[in-house]
Amino acid sequence: QVQLVESGGGLVQPGGSLRLSCAASGLPISRYAMGWFRQAPGKDTEFVAAISWSGANTDYADSVKDRFTISRDTAKNTLYLQMNSLKPEDTAVYYCAAVGGGSYYYTSSETTDYDYWGQGTQVTVSS
Protein backbone atom coordinates (compact mmCIF):
# COMPACT_ATOMS: atom_id res chain seq x y z
CA GLN A 1 0.00 0.00 0.00
CA VAL A 2 1.40 3.34 -1.06
CA GLN A 3 1.40 6.17 1.46
CA LEU A 4 2.75 9.71 1.21
CA VAL A 5 2.70 11.56 4.52
CA GLU A 6 3.52 15.26 4.64
CA SER A 7 4.72 17.07 7.75
CA GLY A 8 6.47 20.28 8.77
CA GLY A 9 3.74 22.78 8.10
CA GLY A 10 2.74 25.49 10.55
CA LEU A 11 2.43 29.19 11.21
CA VAL A 12 5.38 31.37 10.25
CA GLN A 13 5.93 35.12 9.94
CA PRO A 14 6.59 36.74 6.57
CA GLY A 15 10.24 36.35 5.65
CA GLY A 16 10.55 33.18 7.68
CA SER A 17 11.39 29.62 6.65
CA LEU A 18 9.88 26.16 6.87
CA ARG A 19 10.96 22.74 5.66
CA LEU A 20 8.25 20.35 4.57
CA SER A 21 8.83 16.61 4.51
CA CYS A 22 7.01 13.87 2.62
CA ALA A 23 7.70 10.37 3.92
CA ALA A 24 6.94 7.71 1.34
CA SER A 25 6.10 4.07 1.96
CA GLY A 26 5.14 1.39 -0.53
CA LEU A 27 7.14 3.00 -3.32
CA PRO A 28 10.83 3.86 -3.76
CA ILE A 29 11.14 7.58 -4.49
CA SER A 30 14.37 6.78 -6.34
CA ARG A 31 12.17 5.35 -9.11
CA TYR A 32 9.42 7.99 -9.04
CA ALA A 33 9.25 11.57 -10.18
CA MET A 34 7.99 13.60 -7.24
CA GLY A 35 6.23 16.91 -6.96
CA TRP A 36 4.93 19.49 -4.53
CA PHE A 37 1.63 21.25 -5.12
CA ARG A 38 -0.43 23.65 -3.05
CA GLN A 39 -4.01 24.80 -2.75
CA ALA A 40 -5.03 28.08 -1.19
CA PRO A 41 -8.62 28.64 0.02
CA GLY A 42 -10.96 29.18 -2.90
CA LYS A 43 -8.25 28.53 -5.48
CA ASP A 44 -7.23 25.66 -7.71
CA THR A 45 -4.37 23.35 -6.89
CA GLU A 46 -1.15 24.79 -8.30
CA PHE A 47 2.26 23.40 -9.07
CA VAL A 48 5.14 24.35 -6.78
CA ALA A 49 8.16 22.17 -7.57
CA ALA A 50 9.15 18.80 -9.01
CA ILE A 51 12.16 16.49 -9.14
CA SER A 52 12.88 13.68 -11.60
CA TRP A 53 13.31 10.08 -10.44
CA SER A 54 17.01 10.38 -11.18
CA GLY A 55 17.33 13.55 -9.12
CA ALA A 56 19.09 15.08 -12.09
CA ASN A 57 16.36 17.58 -12.93
CA THR A 58 14.23 19.96 -10.91
CA ASP A 59 11.52 22.40 -11.91
CA TYR A 60 9.88 25.28 -10.07
CA ALA A 61 6.91 27.55 -10.44
CA ASP A 62 8.00 31.10 -11.21
CA SER A 63 6.35 32.31 -8.01
CA VAL A 64 8.69 30.23 -5.82
CA LYS A 65 11.87 30.15 -7.90
CA ASP A 66 14.94 31.25 -5.91
CA ARG A 67 12.99 30.92 -2.63
CA PHE A 68 12.03 27.22 -2.50
CA THR A 69 14.24 24.17 -2.99
CA ILE A 70 13.04 20.62 -3.63
CA SER A 71 15.31 17.76 -2.58
CA ARG A 72 15.15 14.16 -1.48
CA ASP A 73 16.91 11.60 0.66
CA THR A 74 16.55 8.22 -1.04
CA ALA A 75 18.00 6.41 1.99
CA LYS A 76 15.16 7.80 4.11
CA ASN A 77 12.69 7.58 1.20
CA THR A 78 11.69 11.14 1.95
CA LEU A 79 11.04 14.21 -0.19
CA TYR A 80 11.65 17.74 1.11
CA LEU A 81 10.65 21.29 0.28
CA GLN A 82 12.79 24.00 1.85
CA MET A 83 10.83 27.24 1.83
CA ASN A 84 12.62 30.52 2.51
CA SER A 85 11.55 34.16 2.38
CA LEU A 86 7.95 33.11 2.86
CA LYS A 87 5.18 35.49 1.84
CA PRO A 88 1.52 35.65 2.88
CA GLU A 89 0.58 34.47 -0.60
CA ASP A 90 2.40 31.19 0.08
CA THR A 91 -0.35 30.32 2.56
CA ALA A 92 -1.94 27.06 1.41
CA VAL A 93 -2.25 23.36 2.02
CA TYR A 94 0.84 21.71 0.54
CA TYR A 95 0.69 18.26 -1.02
CA CYS A 96 3.37 15.90 -2.26
CA ALA A 97 2.72 13.59 -5.18
CA ALA A 98 4.45 10.75 -7.06
CA VAL A 99 4.40 9.42 -10.60
CA GLY A 100 6.24 6.33 -11.81
CA GLY A 101 8.26 5.97 -14.97
CA GLY A 102 9.33 8.71 -17.32
CA SER A 103 12.68 9.64 -18.72
CA TYR A 104 15.85 10.40 -16.78
CA TYR A 105 14.94 14.11 -16.68
CA TYR A 106 11.15 13.78 -16.52
CA THR A 107 9.23 16.13 -14.27
CA SER A 108 5.63 17.28 -14.47
CA SER A 109 3.73 20.35 -13.34
CA GLU A 110 0.34 18.80 -14.14
CA THR A 111 -1.76 17.37 -11.31
CA THR A 112 -3.34 14.84 -13.67
CA ASP A 113 0.03 13.21 -14.37
CA TYR A 114 0.53 12.08 -10.77
CA ASP A 115 -0.58 8.69 -9.49
CA TYR A 116 -0.26 9.09 -5.72
CA TRP A 117 -0.97 11.98 -3.36
CA GLY A 118 -0.47 12.75 0.29
CA GLN A 119 -3.08 14.20 2.62
CA GLY A 120 -1.47 17.65 2.80
CA THR A 121 0.04 19.91 5.44
CA GLN A 122 -1.10 23.46 6.21
CA VAL A 123 1.32 26.35 5.81
CA THR A 124 0.20 29.74 7.07
CA VAL A 125 2.33 32.85 6.58
CA SER A 126 1.08 35.70 8.71
CA SER A 127 2.28 38.30 11.17
DAKACOR-V774249 format. One record per backbone hydrogen bond with DSSP energy under -1.0 kcal/mol. NH is the residue of the N-H (numbers start at 1). CO is the residue of the C=O. E is the energy in kcal/mol with one decimal. If there is no record, write none. Layout:
BEGIN
{{NH;CO;E} {NH;CO;E}}
END
This chain:
BEGIN
{{3;25;-2.7} {5;23;-2.2} {7;21;-2.1} {12;124;-2.6} {15;86;-3.2} {16;13;-2.3} {18;83;-2.2} {20;81;-2.7} {21;7;-2.7} {22;79;-2.3} {23;5;-2.5} {24;77;-2.4} {25;3;-2.4} {31;28;-2.3} {32;29;-1.1} {33;99;-2.4} {34;51;-2.4} {35;97;-2.4} {36;49;-3.3} {37;95;-2.8} {38;46;-2.4} {39;93;-2.1} {43;40;-2.3} {46;38;-3.4} {48;36;-2.4} {49;36;-1.6} {50;59;-2.2} {51;34;-2.7} {52;57;-2.4} {59;50;-2.1} {61;48;-2.5} {64;61;-1.6} {65;61;-1.2} {67;64;-2.3} {68;64;-2.4} {69;82;-2.3} {71;80;-1.6} {73;78;-2.8} {78;73;-2.0} {79;22;-2.4} {80;71;-3.1} {81;20;-2.1} {82;69;-2.9} {83;18;-3.3} {84;67;-1.9} {86;16;-2.3} {90;87;-2.2} {91;88;-1.8} {92;123;-2.0} {93;39;-2.4} {94;121;-3.0} {95;37;-3.0} {97;35;-2.2} {98;116;-2.1} {99;33;-2.5} {106;103;-1.5} {113;110;-1.4} {114;111;-1.3} {115;98;-1.9} {116;98;-2.0} {118;96;-2.2} {121;94;-1.8} {123;92;-2.7} {124;10;-2.8} {126;12;-2.1}}
END
